[in-house]
């Protein structure tokens, strides 16, 4: 399946959005509708922040090419990018600047790390600014806020979805269900939320015994002690939750050096960022799987190719596809509210019945009372021949999953 997928990507040219056979453009004299993207564009998380910007820019381009916001006279979207920096304190300060310096913002998206999003949305909520976010932490929509909308499945929900799939996959391909698991995680909010949900019932539900757990603060200086513990405990599975690429690299390289071979499953995209290949050989990654909120999938070949053509990105991570989808979600809500008022947009998002989701896996373009997207699912990706490919769910998969062997 992999070959045919890339053949389709290569053959697809940039799509032109048309209505009635003619390309639509926003009205030239309509005042733009400002949408904020608050994401890290400096510091250790700058790379994913830049990818979020790429997806948002493509989304704005396509919304505007389709005629902008029709009920506002064809008003175009205008993206305003705010650097959240690389710490919670910097993210909070950036959010304060965003609401102060850009009073015409109607909505915003971004934040990247859940810990950043938690800080940012404390400020945007007070400003009645609707925020869409891919961030995973259950806490984000657990505070009773009216204007925070989580397009991803929460960390806890992702763990609930992913664990049974991983266990079934192991049994289908090896004839044996894993019995023991080790966990290595950093202390970011989404990672800790995933691990807590696993420890508080999910491991027991699927028949896994936790034999080792280590929590570290990124960036990790040395992975020797962690990998020694994994080698000593000899788990059937390693759940691996770093959010910084350098940490992923350090741990996997140390595993290879110490000849620790164990099926490795990550949560999140640190293990699948393109720049991983700048420092690691593809063979080191082959077979590693990760459960992620979103990923470029079957049916999105034209968009994936555009991202490659315009920005040189080899594949579409969740950071690009989600912010791309966010621009279309804002368009849908703006057409419903037919207003530049952020409170009206928030009301429209809370009551949105947008039908099936096109740019997020599973569910619909509607939100429950907590602000979680209804029916949100996830994708499982796997490194195969130097590329992280979607292998679940079946309707979005571009390749079949292969259970990594254990020496």
Phi, psi and omega in degrees: 000328183301314182299317182294326179298312181289333175295321179293318179300314182298325185278344186274133176260169182300130181282143174248122182283125181227155173228123180065027177086357181236140177294133180262142177232149178293156179299135185293330185259004181280135179293132182297152173261118185276129175239129181270145168239109178254111187205157180287119174241013173216160179083194189290343180255015185298323184300307177297328176297320178295323179292323175301319179297320178301311180298318180295319179297318177296321179296315178298317179301316183286322176299316181291323177294334178273006175111005179068209180268103189300317185285351174253032177073026180078025181300133178280155169282147175230122182273129175246117185260128179238125180283118180278350183073193187239027176212161179299317180298315179295321180296318178296317178296321179296321179295321177296319177294321182300311183287335180278319187273341184232071183295343181271359176301132178266326180203174180210163176218166172119218182090330179069264182294144179300322179297324175293315183296322177300317180289315182298316186285343170299325182275315181294329179297319179294335179267006181056033181264115179295135182232127169264140179214144173273346184306145193270329195309136177299334182293333186301316179253022179253014185251005179077020180285149181268340191237028175242125186233116185265112181279339180271161165293145179292166180304314180298318180293321179297318178297319179299321181286316190285319187301310179299324179296315180296318179296317179296320180298317179298316182292319180299321188263342180241344183083000183225138175272135175302147181243334183232153183215144170246152181232127170240121184219150169275178187260026174286157190300316183293318180297312180296324179296318178298314183294318180300318179295322178296315183290329183267054171124325186292317178302315179297320182299325182260003176083030179253137174257126178281116183254346178198138175219136177222131177247129180232162177261123179286152357280146181281132182273324184208130182260005186302309183297321179298312184290327175300318179296318178297316180298320181291323184277339177050058180287158175283336180221149170240119172264131201226109190232058171277158175243355179249131184301320181299328178290318176302313181300312184299316182290313181295321178295321179292324176298318178294316180300320183266008177055045175264109182246110180213137177306126187246126180236125180256170174228117185105179193252005181302330181278352187236013176291144181305323184289351173306323182287350176287338185235349181231144174288143180303329181297331179293331184264344189304128179093342179296132179250159174211138173269121183229156184291332186197158179193155173299129192223178177304137182096349181246024185300322181294319180292320177299319179294320178298318178301320178292315183294317187278319187244353181078017180281129184286336175207170185255110178279175179298331183294327179275313184293326182287317179290330173300310179298327180299323180296321177290325177294319175298319178301314180301315181289324178293323176295328179286317181283330183049048185205151173267007182276127183293329177293322177294322178294318177301317178297319179296318179295319180296332184247017185289136171233077191270006179081191183300147180280133180260328186245008173229144183287131175074160170073198186231172175271066176210160187231145177279184185297333180280345183098012177269138181294133184294126174074015181302133179242212180209176170240149170248127180246158179216137175289119177223120178053043174084009181223134174276115186248147174289124179242354177205143359285166187301323184287344178251351187292143175247359176202160175277144177288147177234123181288125181294132182288159180239120183293000000 
